[in-house]
């Protein structure tokens, strides 16, 4: 049995041809599952009964169950989703003025153990399949205001470029006009800095937004808070970004969580400006750290944050300061899952 959301339109057409059915049924099936939101094959009334039976014998639709929903005062909503093997992932809906962003997990747990991130506290279990990633997006759409998502960010739990094939296939399905129809310019892949993945992504011919979780411009500190930096240090990472910009003509966004006592001094801001100097198209997104009690992570005070931002602006760097969102529902990565698993394992 195959999880149907992992198939591209062309692949489903291939299956139908093999079954000696008409290729165009694939479009009807896509329309049922993505547009009319059918949750079973029985409802697909414009297909013949034998074809529906065949589909039912070979494919399944739903594999994800909602186990918990939490809404923040600011409208951010977090879903805890249970997968077929009883593991769980988190996904978040972030409504802003004229957009609704779905924040998507790509792995169950995470291997990378960044010191500020709650995801790393629960160990890596497995990659999500492309079908599970697409179904996760469908779940987000189901609970989004007016059932609409305008943007997707791969910024949930896990490292997208460590699950490259499945994530890219899911991106193509999410992007496809017959499926979810979300433009690639509205899809962001965020990485802790997996260089081979960045290089590969540059060759895909897609207009995806690339976001790098930088968090420090100093190798020693970055290796301390993000162990992956030992394998892929800053100099090589920045070279890969430069190459990405040259190949795609796209801007790269650098995410920088401001953490009290770690990376938020003026000296840190100067170091950040320095490593960004050689990049033609880039932007910095400053994010005051979400408090993670278990990790004693805290944001700096408002003044320190503004000084940091100002130092970048003065150097002509394009910088935005992201509002903390969903703090009351612990929307930082992995926090809900962490609490849920704790409660259920005790
Ligand atoms: N592994 C990928 C995808 C996960 S993105 C990556 O590292 O980019 C997760 C985002 O949430 C990252 O930008 C990460 O830095 C951020 N994040 C994790 N812990 C956080 C915290 N305590 N406060 C604010 N942001 C956090």
Boltz pocket constraint, residues with backbone or C-beta under 6 A from the ligand:
constraints:
  - pocket:
      binder: B
      contacts: [[A, 116], [A, 117], [A, 118], [A, 154], [A, 155], [A, 156], [A, 157], [A, 158], [A, 159], [A, 160], [A, 190], [A, 191], [A, 192], [A, 193], [A, 211], [A, 212], [A, 213], [A, 255], [A, 257], [A, 287], [A, 288], [A, 289], [A, 290], [A, 291], [A, 292], [A, 297], [A, 332], [A, 333]]
      max_distance: 6.0
